Amino acid sequence: MPFPSPQSQNPQQRIEELKAAAREALEDVIASANKAGWGTREVHVALVEAAHSLENANSANPDTAGDPPSGDAVREQIGHGEQFD
């Protein structure tokens, strides 16, 4: 489910918008899991643990999407069948 874009520049309002969108997404996940045979409590526990795991990973390496690419592209391709001039 794609999240809606923020409508406000106010930090507190943005959080409220995001919380509403996240709640809707989680309600959809819970409903889907219930249909598949998972209990609501099981899903809650799994979601909380998954959120903690993601939080820990982000603490170890924050904002990896914004990290610049690393390494030498040519060197990384050597041995993968590519040929360079």
PyMOL Python script that loads the backbone (N, CA, C, O; Angstrom):
from pymol import cmd

cmd.read_pdbstr("""\
ATOM      1  N   MET A   1       0.838  -1.171   0.000  1.00  0.00           N
ATOM      2  CA  MET A   1       0.000   0.000   0.000  1.00  0.00           C
ATOM      3  C   MET A   1       0.886   1.238   0.000  1.00  0.00           C
ATOM      4  O   MET A   1       1.682   1.432   0.919  1.00  0.00           O
ATOM      5  N   PRO A   2       0.755   2.062  -1.008  1.00  0.00           N
ATOM      6  CA  PRO A   2       1.549   3.299  -1.005  1.00  0.00           C
ATOM      7  C   PRO A   2       1.006   4.286   0.022  1.00  0.00           C
ATOM      8  O   PRO A   2      -0.204   4.432   0.191  1.00  0.00           O
ATOM      9  N   PHE A   3       1.914   4.947   0.692  1.00  0.00           N
ATOM     10  CA  PHE A   3       1.519   5.958   1.665  1.00  0.00           C
ATOM     11  C   PHE A   3       1.222   7.263   0.943  1.00  0.00           C
ATOM     12  O   PHE A   3       1.858   7.579  -0.062  1.00  0.00           O
ATOM     13  N   PRO A   4       0.262   8.017   1.450  1.00  0.00           N
ATOM     14  CA  PRO A   4      -0.006   9.321   0.846  1.00  0.00           C
ATOM     15  C   PRO A   4       1.130  10.290   1.156  1.00  0.00           C
ATOM     16  O   PRO A   4       1.824  10.152   2.163  1.00  0.00           O
ATOM     17  N   SER A   5       1.305  11.252   0.291  1.00  0.00           N
ATOM     18  CA  SER A   5       2.300  12.296   0.528  1.00  0.00           C
ATOM     19  C   SER A   5       1.834  13.187   1.665  1.00  0.00           C
ATOM     20  O   SER A   5       0.631  13.361   1.858  1.00  0.00           O
ATOM     21  N   PRO A   6       2.767  13.754   2.423  1.00  0.00           N
ATOM     22  CA  PRO A   6       2.369  14.659   3.507  1.00  0.00           C
ATOM     23  C   PRO A   6       1.660  15.891   2.940  1.00  0.00           C
ATOM     24  O   PRO A   6       2.020  16.397   1.877  1.00  0.00           O
ATOM     25  N   GLN A   7       0.655  16.356   3.665  1.00  0.00           N
ATOM     26  CA  GLN A   7      -0.097  17.542   3.254  1.00  0.00           C
ATOM     27  C   GLN A   7       0.375  18.790   3.980  1.00  0.00           C
ATOM     28  O   GLN A   7       0.054  19.906   3.573  1.00  0.00           O
ATOM     29  N   SER A   8       1.135  18.609   5.051  1.00  0.00           N
ATOM     30  CA  SER A   8       1.548  19.727   5.889  1.00  0.00           C
ATOM     31  C   SER A   8       3.062  19.789   5.979  1.00  0.00           C
ATOM     32  O   SER A   8       3.754  18.786   5.805  1.00  0.00           O
ATOM     33  N   GLN A   9       3.558  20.976   6.252  1.00  0.00           N
ATOM     34  CA  GLN A   9       4.985  21.149   6.533  1.00  0.00           C
ATOM     35  C   GLN A   9       5.236  21.207   8.034  1.00  0.00           C
ATOM     36  O   GLN A   9       6.383  21.158   8.479  1.00  0.00           O
ATOM     37  N   ASN A  10       4.167  21.311   8.810  1.00  0.00           N
ATOM     38  CA  ASN A  10       4.268  21.356  10.258  1.00  0.00           C
ATOM     39  C   ASN A  10       4.674  19.979  10.769  1.00  0.00           C
ATOM     40  O   ASN A  10       3.973  19.003  10.499  1.00  0.00           O
ATOM     41  N   PRO A  11       5.792  19.868  11.504  1.00  0.00           N
ATOM     42  CA  PRO A  11       6.271  18.553  11.950  1.00  0.00           C
ATOM     43  C   PRO A  11       5.236  17.759  12.745  1.00  0.00           C
ATOM     44  O   PRO A  11       5.101  16.554  12.530  1.00  0.00           O
ATOM     45  N   GLN A  12       4.505  18.396  13.653  1.00  0.00           N
ATOM     46  CA  GLN A  12       3.519  17.668  14.453  1.00  0.00           C
ATOM     47  C   GLN A  12       2.370  17.171  13.576  1.00  0.00           C
ATOM     48  O   GLN A  12       1.903  16.044  13.744  1.00  0.00           O
ATOM     49  N   GLN A  13       1.918  18.000  12.651  1.00  0.00           N
ATOM     50  CA  GLN A  13       0.824  17.594  11.759  1.00  0.00           C
ATOM     51  C   GLN A  13       1.281  16.448  10.850  1.00  0.00           C
ATOM     52  O   GLN A  13       0.511  15.529  10.571  1.00  0.00           O
ATOM     53  N   ARG A  14       2.533  16.505  10.391  1.00  0.00           N
ATOM     54  CA  ARG A  14       3.065  15.425   9.543  1.00  0.00           C
ATOM     55  C   ARG A  14       3.050  14.098  10.295  1.00  0.00           C
ATOM     56  O   ARG A  14       2.708  13.061   9.728  1.00  0.00           O
ATOM     57  N   ILE A  15       3.423  14.136  11.573  1.00  0.00           N
ATOM     58  CA  ILE A  15       3.406  12.911  12.385  1.00  0.00           C
ATOM     59  C   ILE A  15       1.988  12.366  12.487  1.00  0.00           C
ATOM     60  O   ILE A  15       1.773  11.161  12.357  1.00  0.00           O
ATOM     61  N   GLU A  16       1.022  13.250  12.718  1.00  0.00           N
ATOM     62  CA  GLU A  16      -0.372  12.810  12.830  1.00  0.00           C
ATOM     63  C   GLU A  16      -0.862  12.205  11.525  1.00  0.00           C
ATOM     64  O   GLU A  16      -1.555  11.187  11.537  1.00  0.00           O
ATOM     65  N   GLU A  17      -0.512  12.819  10.393  1.00  0.00           N
ATOM     66  CA  GLU A  17      -0.887  12.281   9.084  1.00  0.00           C
ATOM     67  C   GLU A  17      -0.271  10.898   8.878  1.00  0.00           C
ATOM     68  O   GLU A  17      -0.934   9.976   8.402  1.00  0.00           O
ATOM     69  N   LEU A  18       0.995  10.767   9.238  1.00  0.00           N
ATOM     70  CA  LEU A  18       1.688   9.501   9.056  1.00  0.00           C
ATOM     71  C   LEU A  18       1.127   8.422   9.973  1.00  0.00           C
ATOM     72  O   LEU A  18       0.987   7.270   9.562  1.00  0.00           O
ATOM     73  N   LYS A  19       0.808   8.785  11.207  1.00  0.00           N
ATOM     74  CA  LYS A  19       0.217   7.812  12.128  1.00  0.00           C
ATOM     75  C   LYS A  19      -1.117   7.292  11.590  1.00  0.00           C
ATOM     76  O   LYS A  19      -1.402   6.099  11.698  1.00  0.00           O
ATOM     77  N   ALA A  20      -1.926   8.164  11.021  1.00  0.00           N
ATOM     78  CA  ALA A  20      -3.210   7.742  10.456  1.00  0.00           C
ATOM     79  C   ALA A  20      -2.998   6.794   9.274  1.00  0.00           C
ATOM     80  O   ALA A  20      -3.687   5.781   9.151  1.00  0.00           O
ATOM     81  N   ALA A  21      -2.040   7.129   8.407  1.00  0.00           N
ATOM     82  CA  ALA A  21      -1.757   6.269   7.258  1.00  0.00           C
ATOM     83  C   ALA A  21      -1.184   4.924   7.707  1.00  0.00           C
ATOM     84  O   ALA A  21      -1.531   3.879   7.156  1.00  0.00           O
ATOM     85  N   ALA A  22      -0.304   4.959   8.711  1.00  0.00           N
ATOM     86  CA  ALA A  22       0.293   3.718   9.222  1.00  0.00           C
ATOM     87  C   ALA A  22      -0.769   2.842   9.871  1.00  0.00           C
ATOM     88  O   ALA A  22      -0.765   1.624   9.695  1.00  0.00           O
ATOM     89  N   ARG A  23      -1.672   3.455  10.616  1.00  0.00           N
ATOM     90  CA  ARG A  23      -2.742   2.678  11.254  1.00  0.00           C
ATOM     91  C   ARG A  23      -3.602   1.980  10.202  1.00  0.00           C
ATOM     92  O   ARG A  23      -3.947   0.808  10.348  1.00  0.00           O
ATOM     93  N   GLU A  24      -3.942   2.710   9.144  1.00  0.00           N
ATOM     94  CA  GLU A  24      -4.741   2.118   8.073  1.00  0.00           C
ATOM     95  C   GLU A  24      -4.003   0.946   7.426  1.00  0.00           C
ATOM     96  O   GLU A  24      -4.597  -0.098   7.157  1.00  0.00           O
ATOM     97  N   ALA A  25      -2.708   1.125   7.181  1.00  0.00           N
ATOM     98  CA  ALA A  25      -1.919   0.050   6.580  1.00  0.00           C
ATOM     99  C   ALA A  25      -1.864  -1.161   7.504  1.00  0.00           C
ATOM    100  O   ALA A  25      -1.993  -2.297   7.047  1.00  0.00           O
ATOM    101  N   LEU A  26      -1.673  -0.924   8.802  1.00  0.00           N
ATOM    102  CA  LEU A  26      -1.613  -2.031   9.760  1.00  0.00           C
ATOM    103  C   LEU A  26      -2.959  -2.737   9.887  1.00  0.00           C
ATOM    104  O   LEU A  26      -3.004  -3.959  10.026  1.00  0.00           O
ATOM    105  N   GLU A  27      -4.046  -1.988   9.840  1.00  0.00           N
ATOM    106  CA  GLU A  27      -5.365  -2.611   9.871  1.00  0.00           C
ATOM    107  C   GLU A  27      -5.548  -3.541   8.677  1.00  0.00           C
ATOM    108  O   GLU A  27      -6.124  -4.621   8.807  1.00  0.00           O
ATOM    109  N   ASP A  28      -5.052  -3.115   7.503  1.00  0.00           N
ATOM    110  CA  ASP A  28      -5.125  -3.964   6.310  1.00  0.00           C
ATOM    111  C   ASP A  28      -4.269  -5.219   6.479  1.00  0.00           C
ATOM    112  O   ASP A  28      -4.688  -6.314   6.103  1.00  0.00           O
ATOM    113  N   VAL A  29      -3.068  -5.059   7.046  1.00  0.00           N
ATOM    114  CA  VAL A  29      -2.188  -6.211   7.273  1.00  0.00           C
ATOM    115  C   VAL A  29      -2.837  -7.190   8.246  1.00  0.00           C
ATOM    116  O   VAL A  29      -2.823  -8.398   8.014  1.00  0.00           O
ATOM    117  N   ILE A  30      -3.403  -6.676   9.328  1.00  0.00           N
ATOM    118  CA  ILE A  30      -4.042  -7.540  10.323  1.00  0.00           C
ATOM    119  C   ILE A  30      -5.226  -8.274   9.707  1.00  0.00           C
ATOM    120  O   ILE A  30      -5.384  -9.476   9.922  1.00  0.00           O
ATOM    121  N   ALA A  31      -6.057  -7.573   8.947  1.00  0.00           N
ATOM    122  CA  ALA A  31      -7.211  -8.213   8.306  1.00  0.00           C
ATOM    123  C   ALA A  31      -6.754  -9.312   7.343  1.00  0.00           C
ATOM    124  O   ALA A  31      -7.352 -10.387   7.295  1.00  0.00           O
ATOM    125  N   SER A  32      -5.704  -9.042   6.586  1.00  0.00           N
ATOM    126  CA  SER A  32      -5.189 -10.043   5.652  1.00  0.00           C
ATOM    127  C   SER A  32      -4.636 -11.260   6.393  1.00  0.00           C
ATOM    128  O   SER A  32      -4.862 -12.400   5.988  1.00  0.00           O
ATOM    129  N   ALA A  33      -3.909 -11.005   7.484  1.00  0.00           N
ATOM    130  CA  ALA A  33      -3.360 -12.105   8.281  1.00  0.00           C
ATOM    131  C   ALA A  33      -4.482 -12.917   8.924  1.00  0.00           C
ATOM    132  O   ALA A  33      -4.398 -14.144   8.981  1.00  0.00           O
ATOM    133  N   ASN A  34      -5.531 -12.251   9.409  1.00  0.00           N
ATOM    134  CA  ASN A  34      -6.685 -12.951   9.985  1.00  0.00           C
ATOM    135  C   ASN A  34      -7.321 -13.866   8.958  1.00  0.00           C
ATOM    136  O   ASN A  34      -7.664 -15.006   9.273  1.00  0.00           O
ATOM    137  N   LYS A  35      -7.485 -13.386   7.732  1.00  0.00           N
ATOM    138  CA  LYS A  35      -8.069 -14.201   6.658  1.00  0.00           C
ATOM    139  C   LYS A  35      -7.209 -15.427   6.364  1.00  0.00           C
ATOM    140  O   LYS A  35      -7.721 -16.475   5.970  1.00  0.00           O
ATOM    141  N   ALA A  36      -5.908 -15.288   6.557  1.00  0.00           N
ATOM    142  CA  ALA A  36      -4.991 -16.399   6.299  1.00  0.00           C
ATOM    143  C   ALA A  36      -4.924 -17.375   7.470  1.00  0.00           C
ATOM    144  O   ALA A  36      -4.287 -18.424   7.369  1.00  0.00           O
ATOM    145  N   GLY A  37      -5.579 -17.035   8.584  1.00  0.00           N
ATOM    146  CA  GLY A  37      -5.610 -17.957   9.712  1.00  0.00           C
ATOM    147  C   GLY A  37      -4.798 -17.552  10.920  1.00  0.00           C
ATOM    148  O   GLY A  37      -4.740 -18.300  11.896  1.00  0.00           O
ATOM    149  N   TRP A  38      -4.168 -16.387  10.886  1.00  0.00           N
ATOM    150  CA  TRP A  38      -3.391 -15.914  12.030  1.00  0.00           C
ATOM    151  C   TRP A  38      -4.312 -15.182  12.997  1.00  0.00           C
ATOM    152  O   TRP A  38      -5.241 -14.489  12.582  1.00  0.00           O
ATOM    153  N   GLY A  39      -4.046 -15.342  14.286  1.00  0.00           N
ATOM    154  CA  GLY A  39      -4.821 -14.637  15.302  1.00  0.00           C
ATOM    155  C   GLY A  39      -4.370 -13.196  15.422  1.00  0.00           C
ATOM    156  O   GLY A  39      -3.208 -12.874  15.175  1.00  0.00           O
ATOM    157  N   THR A  40      -5.290 -12.337  15.800  1.00  0.00           N
ATOM    158  CA  THR A  40      -4.989 -10.912  15.919  1.00  0.00           C
ATOM    159  C   THR A  40      -3.852 -10.666  16.901  1.00  0.00           C
ATOM    160  O   THR A  40      -2.953  -9.874  16.619  1.00  0.00           O
ATOM    161  N   ARG A  41      -3.880 -11.330  18.039  1.00  0.00           N
ATOM    162  CA  ARG A  41      -2.805 -11.148  19.032  1.00  0.00           C
ATOM    163  C   ARG A  41      -1.459 -11.589  18.465  1.00  0.00           C
ATOM    164  O   ARG A  41      -0.445 -10.925  18.680  1.00  0.00           O
ATOM    165  N   GLU A  42      -1.448 -12.711  17.741  1.00  0.00           N
ATOM    166  CA  GLU A  42      -0.205 -13.181  17.107  1.00  0.00           C
ATOM    167  C   GLU A  42       0.344 -12.115  16.158  1.00  0.00           C
ATOM    168  O   GLU A  42       1.544 -11.840  16.138  1.00  0.00           O
ATOM    169  N   VAL A  43      -0.546 -11.530  15.384  1.00  0.00           N
ATOM    170  CA  VAL A  43      -0.127 -10.524  14.411  1.00  0.00           C
ATOM    171  C   VAL A  43       0.419  -9.299  15.127  1.00  0.00           C
ATOM    172  O   VAL A  43       1.442  -8.746  14.722  1.00  0.00           O
ATOM    173  N   HIS A  44      -0.260  -8.871  16.194  1.00  0.00           N
ATOM    174  CA  HIS A  44       0.226  -7.716  16.956  1.00  0.00           C
ATOM    175  C   HIS A  44       1.639  -7.959  17.468  1.00  0.00           C
ATOM    176  O   HIS A  44       2.512  -7.103  17.322  1.00  0.00           O
ATOM    177  N   VAL A  45       1.866  -9.120  18.065  1.00  0.00           N
ATOM    178  CA  VAL A  45       3.194  -9.442  18.601  1.00  0.00           C
ATOM    179  C   VAL A  45       4.229  -9.443  17.484  1.00  0.00           C
ATOM    180  O   VAL A  45       5.316  -8.885  17.641  1.00  0.00           O
ATOM    181  N   ALA A  46       3.898 -10.065  16.360  1.00  0.00           N
ATOM    182  CA  ALA A  46       4.838 -10.136  15.242  1.00  0.00           C
ATOM    183  C   ALA A  46       5.148  -8.743  14.696  1.00  0.00           C
ATOM    184  O   ALA A  46       6.301  -8.442  14.389  1.00  0.00           O
ATOM    185  N   LEU A  47       4.136  -7.899  14.574  1.00  0.00           N
ATOM    186  CA  LEU A  47       4.360  -6.547  14.054  1.00  0.00           C
ATOM    187  C   LEU A  47       5.220  -5.711  14.991  1.00  0.00           C
ATOM    188  O   LEU A  47       6.101  -4.979  14.542  1.00  0.00           O
ATOM    189  N   VAL A  48       4.968  -5.818  16.282  1.00  0.00           N
ATOM    190  CA  VAL A  48       5.774  -5.065  17.253  1.00  0.00           C
ATOM    191  C   VAL A  48       7.222  -5.533  17.201  1.00  0.00           C
ATOM    192  O   VAL A  48       8.139  -4.712  17.191  1.00  0.00           O
ATOM    193  N   GLU A  49       7.435  -6.846  17.169  1.00  0.00           N
ATOM    194  CA  GLU A  49       8.805  -7.362  17.105  1.00  0.00           C
ATOM    195  C   GLU A  49       9.482  -6.973  15.801  1.00  0.00           C
ATOM    196  O   GLU A  49      10.672  -6.655  15.796  1.00  0.00           O
ATOM    197  N   ALA A  50       8.748  -6.992  14.699  1.00  0.00           N
ATOM    198  CA  ALA A  50       9.324  -6.577  13.418  1.00  0.00           C
ATOM    199  C   ALA A  50       9.691  -5.095  13.448  1.00  0.00           C
ATOM    200  O   ALA A  50      10.734  -4.697  12.931  1.00  0.00           O
ATOM    201  N   ALA A  51       8.824  -4.278  14.060  1.00  0.00           N
ATOM    202  CA  ALA A  51       9.105  -2.848  14.166  1.00  0.00           C
ATOM    203  C   ALA A  51      10.359  -2.600  15.003  1.00  0.00           C
ATOM    204  O   ALA A  51      11.182  -1.755  14.655  1.00  0.00           O
ATOM    205  N   HIS A  52      10.503  -3.334  16.102  1.00  0.00           N
ATOM    206  CA  HIS A  52      11.705  -3.193  16.941  1.00  0.00           C
ATOM    207  C   HIS A  52      12.952  -3.610  16.164  1.00  0.00           C
ATOM    208  O   HIS A  52      13.996  -2.966  16.270  1.00  0.00           O
ATOM    209  N   SER A  53      12.846  -4.681  15.389  1.00  0.00           N
ATOM    210  CA  SER A  53      13.975  -5.140  14.591  1.00  0.00           C
ATOM    211  C   SER A  53      14.385  -4.075  13.572  1.00  0.00           C
ATOM    212  O   SER A  53      15.572  -3.805  13.390  1.00  0.00           O
ATOM    213  N   LEU A  54      13.399  -3.478  12.915  1.00  0.00           N
ATOM    214  CA  LEU A  54      13.703  -2.417  11.948  1.00  0.00           C
ATOM    215  C   LEU A  54      14.293  -1.194  12.638  1.00  0.00           C
ATOM    216  O   LEU A  54      15.196  -0.550  12.104  1.00  0.00           O
ATOM    217  N   GLU A  55      13.783  -0.876  13.819  1.00  0.00           N
ATOM    218  CA  GLU A  55      14.312   0.256  14.579  1.00  0.00           C
ATOM    219  C   GLU A  55      15.776   0.012  14.954  1.00  0.00           C
ATOM    220  O   GLU A  55      16.605   0.916  14.849  1.00  0.00           O
ATOM    221  N   ASN A  56      16.090  -1.212  15.391  1.00  0.00           N
ATOM    222  CA  ASN A  56      17.477  -1.549  15.740  1.00  0.00           C
ATOM    223  C   ASN A  56      18.381  -1.474  14.519  1.00  0.00           C
ATOM    224  O   ASN A  56      19.499  -0.967  14.604  1.00  0.00           O
ATOM    225  N   ALA A  57      17.906  -1.973  13.389  1.00  0.00           N
ATOM    226  CA  ALA A  57      18.703  -1.927  12.161  1.00  0.00           C
ATOM    227  C   ALA A  57      18.940  -0.479  11.743  1.00  0.00           C
ATOM    228  O   ALA A  57      20.036  -0.129  11.304  1.00  0.00           O
ATOM    229  N   ASN A  58      17.915   0.364  11.880  1.00  0.00           N
ATOM    230  CA  ASN A  58      18.069   1.765  11.516  1.00  0.00           C
ATOM    231  C   ASN A  58      19.024   2.485  12.460  1.00  0.00           C
ATOM    232  O   ASN A  58      19.756   3.380  12.037  1.00  0.00           O
ATOM    233  N   SER A  59      19.023   2.102  13.732  1.00  0.00           N
ATOM    234  CA  SER A  59      19.949   2.710  14.692  1.00  0.00           C
ATOM    235  C   SER A  59      21.388   2.361  14.341  1.00  0.00           C
ATOM    236  O   SER A  59      22.293   3.177  14.513  1.00  0.00           O
ATOM    237  N   ALA A  60      21.593   1.143  13.849  1.00  0.00           N
ATOM    238  CA  ALA A  60      22.939   0.707  13.482  1.00  0.00           C
ATOM    239  C   ALA A  60      23.418   1.380  12.200  1.00  0.00           C
ATOM    240  O   ALA A  60      24.609   1.657  12.053  1.00  0.00           O
ATOM    241  N   ASN A  61      22.494   1.645  11.266  1.00  0.00           N
ATOM    242  CA  ASN A  61      22.855   2.259   9.993  1.00  0.00           C
ATOM    243  C   ASN A  61      21.700   3.143   9.540  1.00  0.00           C
ATOM    244  O   ASN A  61      20.900   2.729   8.701  1.00  0.00           O
ATOM    245  N   PRO A  62      21.602   4.352  10.082  1.00  0.00           N
ATOM    246  CA  PRO A  62      20.468   5.215   9.768  1.00  0.00           C
ATOM    247  C   PRO A  62      20.439   5.670   8.316  1.00  0.00           C
ATOM    248  O   PRO A  62      21.475   5.910   7.697  1.00  0.00           O
ATOM    249  N   ASP A  63      19.232   5.782   7.793  1.00  0.00           N
ATOM    250  CA  ASP A  63      18.966   6.319   6.459  1.00  0.00           C
ATOM    251  C   ASP A  63      19.834   5.710   5.372  1.00  0.00           C
ATOM    252  O   ASP A  63      20.515   6.428   4.639  1.00  0.00           O
ATOM    253  N   THR A  64      19.812   4.394   5.267  1.00  0.00           N
ATOM    254  CA  THR A  64      20.629   3.740   4.247  1.00  0.00           C
ATOM    255  C   THR A  64      20.174   4.088   2.842  1.00  0.00           C
ATOM    256  O   THR A  64      20.963   3.979   1.904  1.00  0.00           O
ATOM    257  N   ALA A  65      18.935   4.501   2.666  1.00  0.00           N
ATOM    258  CA  ALA A  65      18.465   4.882   1.335  1.00  0.00           C
ATOM    259  C   ALA A  65      19.190   6.117   0.834  1.00  0.00           C
ATOM    260  O   ALA A  65      19.313   6.318  -0.374  1.00  0.00           O
ATOM    261  N   GLY A  66      19.669   6.943   1.746  1.00  0.00           N
ATOM    262  CA  GLY A  66      20.372   8.153   1.357  1.00  0.00           C
ATOM    263  C   GLY A  66      21.879   7.994   1.282  1.00  0.00           C
ATOM    264  O   GLY A  66      22.591   8.946   0.964  1.00  0.00           O
ATOM    265  N   ASP A  67      22.373   6.791   1.574  1.00  0.00           N
ATOM    266  CA  ASP A  67      23.816   6.575   1.536  1.00  0.00           C
ATOM    267  C   ASP A  67      24.319   6.625   0.103  1.00  0.00           C
ATOM    268  O   ASP A  67      23.672   6.104  -0.806  1.00  0.00           O
ATOM    269  N   PRO A  68      25.472   7.249  -0.100  1.00  0.00           N
ATOM    270  CA  PRO A  68      26.045   7.243  -1.451  1.00  0.00           C
ATOM    271  C   PRO A  68      26.529   5.848  -1.808  1.00  0.00           C
ATOM    272  O   PRO A  68      26.924   5.083  -0.928  1.00  0.00           O
ATOM    273  N   PRO A  69      26.501   5.510  -3.101  1.00  0.00           N
ATOM    274  CA  PRO A  69      27.012   4.192  -3.498  1.00  0.00           C
ATOM    275  C   PRO A  69      28.479   4.061  -3.132  1.00  0.00           C
ATOM    276  O   PRO A  69      29.237   5.029  -3.193  1.00  0.00           O
ATOM    277  N   SER A  70      28.866   2.866  -2.755  1.00  0.00           N
ATOM    278  CA  SER A  70      30.254   2.652  -2.382  1.00  0.00           C
ATOM    279  C   SER A  70      30.886   1.630  -3.300  1.00  0.00           C
ATOM    280  O   SER A  70      30.196   0.847  -3.953  1.00  0.00           O
ATOM    281  N   GLY A  71      32.200   1.645  -3.342  1.00  0.00           N
ATOM    282  CA  GLY A  71      32.924   0.667  -4.139  1.00  0.00           C
ATOM    283  C   GLY A  71      33.192   1.168  -5.546  1.00  0.00           C
ATOM    284  O   GLY A  71      32.715   2.225  -5.962  1.00  0.00           O
ATOM    285  N   ASP A  72      33.960   0.386  -6.253  1.00  0.00           N
ATOM    286  CA  ASP A  72      34.351   0.700  -7.617  1.00  0.00           C
ATOM    287  C   ASP A  72      33.498  -0.151  -8.554  1.00  0.00           C
ATOM    288  O   ASP A  72      33.612  -1.376  -8.537  1.00  0.00           O
ATOM    289  N   ALA A  73      32.651   0.467  -9.366  1.00  0.00           N
ATOM    290  CA  ALA A  73      31.715  -0.254 -10.231  1.00  0.00           C
ATOM    291  C   ALA A  73      32.443  -1.192 -11.191  1.00  0.00           C
ATOM    292  O   ALA A  73      31.990  -2.311 -11.428  1.00  0.00           O
ATOM    293  N   VAL A  74      33.568  -0.740 -11.745  1.00  0.00           N
ATOM    294  CA  VAL A  74      34.310  -1.589 -12.686  1.00  0.00           C
ATOM    295  C   VAL A  74      34.844  -2.813 -11.960  1.00  0.00           C
ATOM    296  O   VAL A  74      34.686  -3.932 -12.449  1.00  0.00           O
ATOM    297  N   ARG A  75      35.460  -2.632 -10.827  1.00  0.00           N
ATOM    298  CA  ARG A  75      36.021  -3.734 -10.064  1.00  0.00           C
ATOM    299  C   ARG A  75      34.936  -4.721  -9.627  1.00  0.00           C
ATOM    300  O   ARG A  75      35.166  -5.930  -9.605  1.00  0.00           O
ATOM    301  N   GLU A  76      33.752  -4.203  -9.279  1.00  0.00           N
ATOM    302  CA  GLU A  76      32.658  -5.069  -8.846  1.00  0.00           C
ATOM    303  C   GLU A  76      32.142  -5.942  -9.980  1.00  0.00           C
ATOM    304  O   GLU A  76      31.570  -7.002  -9.725  1.00  0.00           O
ATOM    305  N   GLN A  77      32.333  -5.518 -11.233  1.00  0.00           N
ATOM    306  CA  GLN A  77      31.835  -6.281 -12.369  1.00  0.00           C
ATOM    307  C   GLN A  77      32.804  -7.362 -12.832  1.00  0.00           C
ATOM    308  O   GLN A  77      32.402  -8.285 -13.540  1.00  0.00           O
ATOM    309  N   ILE A  78      34.059  -7.265 -12.447  1.00  0.00           N
ATOM    310  CA  ILE A  78      35.064  -8.230 -12.874  1.00  0.00           C
ATOM    311  C   ILE A  78      34.667  -9.619 -12.389  1.00  0.00           C
ATOM    312  O   ILE A  78      34.349  -9.821 -11.217  1.00  0.00           O
ATOM    313  N   GLY A  79      34.695 -10.570 -13.322  1.00  0.00           N
ATOM    314  CA  GLY A  79      34.337 -11.933 -12.994  1.00  0.00           C
ATOM    315  C   GLY A  79      32.858 -12.238 -13.181  1.00  0.00           C
ATOM    316  O   GLY A  79      32.405 -13.342 -12.880  1.00  0.00           O
ATOM    317  N   HIS A  80      32.111 -11.269 -13.674  1.00  0.00           N
ATOM    318  CA  HIS A  80      30.679 -11.470 -13.895  1.00  0.00           C
ATOM    319  C   HIS A  80      30.348 -11.519 -15.387  1.00  0.00           C
ATOM    320  O   HIS A  80      29.185 -11.369 -15.763  1.00  0.00           O
ATOM    321  N   GLY A  81      31.341 -11.726 -16.232  1.00  0.00           N
ATOM    322  CA  GLY A  81      31.118 -11.871 -17.675  1.00  0.00           C
ATOM    323  C   GLY A  81      31.089 -10.580 -18.456  1.00  0.00           C
ATOM    324  O   GLY A  81      30.908 -10.607 -19.673  1.00  0.00           O
ATOM    325  N   GLU A  82      31.262  -9.450 -17.797  1.00  0.00           N
ATOM    326  CA  GLU A  82      31.264  -8.186 -18.507  1.00  0.00           C
ATOM    327  C   GLU A  82      32.646  -7.910 -19.065  1.00  0.00           C
ATOM    328  O   GLU A  82      33.655  -8.354 -18.516  1.00  0.00           O
ATOM    329  N   GLN A  83      32.680  -7.172 -20.159  1.00  0.00           N
ATOM    330  CA  GLN A  83      33.943  -6.791 -20.759  1.00  0.00           C
ATOM    331  C   GLN A  83      34.012  -5.279 -20.832  1.00  0.00           C
ATOM    332  O   GLN A  83      33.025  -4.614 -21.149  1.00  0.00           O
ATOM    333  N   PHE A  84      35.176  -4.746 -20.539  1.00  0.00           N
ATOM    334  CA  PHE A  84      35.378  -3.308 -20.568  1.00  0.00           C
ATOM    335  C   PHE A  84      36.443  -2.990 -21.596  1.00  0.00           C
ATOM    336  O   PHE A  84      37.363  -3.776 -21.822  1.00  0.00           O
ATOM    337  N   ASP A  85      36.304  -1.807 -22.229  1.00  0.00           N
ATOM    338  CA  ASP A  85      37.303  -1.341 -23.215  1.00  0.00           C
ATOM    339  C   ASP A  85      38.544  -0.879 -22.521  1.00  0.00           C
ATOM    340  O   ASP A  85      39.495  -0.452 -23.177  1.00  0.00           O
TER     341      ASP A  85
END
""", "prot")
cmd.dss("prot")
cmd.show_as("cartoon", "prot")
cmd.util.cbc("prot")
cmd.orient("prot")
